[in-house]
């Protein structure tokens, strides 16, 4: 494996997103939404202004679960199939580069662009709120930003897998949107429906483990469980064991969600 080859491909993908202002647009979206939530999230309760880091992170988690997976899937769904349709894939593979190096380079470049826009967008909010936060609150917020990057990379990995399997860009886009609907909207509804239908007789013990089968739920638990007041509000304390909510364990699960689809994509692309 030639790291120089991977770096060249990754650099091209990253700077392409910089030049077309994609990174700037996404960072601006994150900044605007995060500031609006931080200062106006309590307007319905008659309170305007920054309230607490717990309230802000809990509100941002709900936003990120909808927004970042969608952005990641849109960013990566045509990484390979787009090159194939444009006729440039054969040209790239005719050069002294392996299929794995090409795939990994594209993924790392897109992941760098997504991570940069996420950190830049939410980081600006951290600068604005720095005077109102103590060190512990800032650490919570930085942990939230890091987990947001991991969530984006997990769904980007799924997008690259879709791009390898799809026959054309139209099917790839449809599969990407279907993945977003399933993991963000449908998965939890199916899980809750199964618990209701079975009367919690069979699913209660396996429910926490089933949540780990969804990277969006792993992200939610990773952020919410660390905040005592918010954890009680969400009811996670009663359905999710504290031992399973260890940040290191959940972090490993999230890394598995990054590595597994990328590994499947590599296996398929080599064939």
Secondary structure by P-SEA (a helix, b strand, c coil): ccaaaaaaaaaaaaaaaaaaaaaaaaaaaaaaaaaaaaccccccccccccccaaaaaaaaaaaaaacaaaaaaaacccccaaaaaacaaaaaaaccccaaaaaaaaaaaaaaaaaaaaaaaaaaaaaaacccccaaaaaaaaaaaaaaaaaaaaaaaaaaaaaaacccaaaaaaaaaaaaaaacccaaaaaaaaaaaacccccccaaaaaaaccaaaaaaaacccccaaaaaaaccccccccccccaaaaaaaaaaaacaaaaaaaaaaac
